[in-house]
């Protein structure tokens, strides 16, 4: 697996940590799932056009 480094504001970092904790996920898994959902959303929009 490859590594991506993300720079973000402290408050956003804290939000990600809370969301991950609330769902019993690591921050990496949460971010991966969010990107996958975004990719699907973009794909679905292209199919509608």
C-alpha positions in Angstrom: 0.0 0.0 0.0 1.3 3.5 -0.8 1.3 6.5 1.6 -0.2 9.9 1.0 0.6 12.9 3.2 -2.2 15.4 3.8 -1.7 18.9 5.3 -4.8 20.3 7.0 -5.9 22.8 9.6 -6.0 21.5 13.2 -9.8 21.8 13.4 -10.3 19.6 10.3 -7.8 17.1 11.6 -9.8 16.9 14.9 -13.0 16.5 12.9 -11.5 13.6 11.0 -10.3 12.0 14.2 -13.7 12.3 15.9 -15.5 10.9 12.8 -13.1 8.0 12.6 -13.4 7.3 16.4 -17.2 7.5 16.3 -17.3 4.8 13.5 -14.5 2.7 15.1 -12.3 3.3 12.0 -8.7 4.5 11.5 -8.4 7.9 10.0 -6.9 6.2 6.9 -9.9 4.0 6.4 -12.3 6.9 6.9 -10.5 9.0 4.3 -10.3 6.1 1.9 -14.0 5.5 2.2 -14.8 9.2 1.8 -12.7 9.3 -1.5 -14.4 6.2 -2.8 -17.8 7.7 -2.1 -16.7 10.9 -3.9 -15.5 8.9 -6.9 -18.8 7.0 -7.1 -20.7 10.3 -6.8 -18.7 11.8 -9.7 -19.2 8.6 -11.8 -23.0 8.7 -11.1 -23.2 12.3 -12.2 -21.4 11.6 -15.5 -23.8 8.7 -16.2 -26.8 11.0 -15.6 -25.6 13.7 -18.1 
